[in-house]
Amino acid sequence: MTVLVVGAGPAGLAAAITLARYGVPTLVVERRSEPSPLPRATGISTRTMELIRSWGLEEPVRAGGVDVRWQAWIGPSLVSPHGNELDTVWPHPDVVSRLSPTAPACAPQDTLEAVLLDHLAGFTHVEVRFDTELVTLRQADGTVEARLRDTGTGATSTVQPAYVVAADGAHSPLRGMLGIETEEVGGGVGARGVLGSPWLGARATLFKAPLPEGSLLDLLGERRHLIYTITNPEASGVLLPAGDGRWLFGQDHDPDTPAPTDEDLADRIATAIGLPGLRPTILRTGTFRFDARIARRYRDGAVFLAGDAAHRMTPRGGTGLNTAVHDGHDLGWKLAWVTLGWASPELLDSYEAERAPVGRRNATLSAQFDGSYRDPAEELEFDLGGRVAHAWVDRAGTEDGHGAIGGRATGRVSTLDLLGPGLTVLTGPDGPATDRSALALALGGTLTPQVPVETHRLDRRTAEALGIPAGGALALRPDGRPALREAPALAAAGRR
């Protein structure tokens, strides 16, 4: 085992899948007995769906989701005709279709985690252990020793991974072992409850409310939204569809007051829905703190923080899950490159440099009371994160990834589909040949000549659309971000 991943949430699973696809032996440990049955999030962003699509998992993730309009709705009850639609951070599908081969998904986190776990089960070099906690971790003389404990039997074991991913949640015991502190972001301004109460806590209730005919979504007809804000003072809160006939009801939570009974919750939910005679079935409840914090550092030696262990966000804007998945993917491919000898360990310095600003920005915005209603266009641009532009191209006439791409024939793929596990070089029809050793040198010496390089020659119009000048080329990382966009340097690399 080369990498130990502590935590089987979105960040840990994304890291494990990325490592698995590179063939890196990985052990995932999770102290819980099973994945969380509470769908803590439901919005999966465009860029996150692009990653899921690249793993071949878009179809099962969407199958477990809900078809909704990407607006919010605010009114006195769910079924009331008196209310208003509000734009959210989520972009309109027509806009997304021009910029991406996929689109956001309304899919609950528990369903997403189940799909990711099922995918990991297909890799023989990856093991996932539930009921297993990290007890101690020691780093000395460039080695790591981690002691694990089976929470059921009490048996302990010791492993010596090369690297550790700390993805064990907002309260991260591993972060505590490392002595890494967190700091509040957003100044606490607006970091209030679901509807702005002074209590920094919320209660989430998962329920089903079957109707004599059809479902609540069927009853709503065209008014199927991502989130509903209920203003009735008797049952104020938010309602979110959570797939498989389930719904989430979120309310402000005062920890100093007694918890409501299931009967009380059922009455509140029926009022929030606007059907007083309805008797919802309470499936599960949970409480959490509205908080926005970030770790003061993302790394300690060979241990890297990811997901909620690195940054804690409120649900506003739906960035927590998505930021976690991107942490895991970014760290995963960089760890893989280093362990496979494709890059020097200095590459790992870029993880905190690139991901910490994203975590800080998203956590800060989530603390704002209007954090769910930011400009969709700006959010989409930030979400796509500077990756290569999407364009539909045709692979006809190529051989082993080389040749002219971009004709009108069938079999179109996205430019994102051209990304390989190593470096991907896109050129125009008159672009330079590429020598991997010279290219590695041109990229600053961090990469080694062993890094795989795939070259794709695009037609002139597509190359121009991607910003590739005549005679130039674009070197891309596995995440689609430019590793180098310097035509003279690449041309020189090709001549050496």
Buried (B, 14 or more C-beta within 10 A) or exposed (E): BBBBBBBBBBBBBBBBBBBBBBBBBBBBBBBBEEBBEBBBBBBBBBBBBBBBBBBEBBEBBBEBBBEBBBBBBBBBBBBBEEBEEBBBBBBBEEBBEEBBBBBBBBBBBBBBBBBBBEBBEEBEBBBBBBBBBBBEBEBEEEEBEBBBBBBEEEEEEEBEBBBBBBBBBBEBBBBEBBEBEBEBBBEEEBBBBBBEBEBBBBBBBBBBBEEEEEBBBEBBEEBBBBBBBBBBEEBBBBBBBBBEBBBBBBBBBEEEEEEBEBEEBBBBBBBBBBBEEBEBBBBBBBEBBBBBBBBEBBBBBBBBBBBBBBBBBBBBBBBBBBBBBBBBBBBBBBBBBBBBEBBBEEBBEBBBEBBBEBBBBBBBBBBBBEBBBBEBEEBBEBBBBEBBBBBEBBBBEBEEBEEBBBBEEEEBBBBBBBBBBBBBBBBBBEBBBBBBBBBBBBBEEBBBBBBEBBBBBBBBEBBEBBEBEEBBBBBBBBBBEBBBBBBEBBBBBBEE
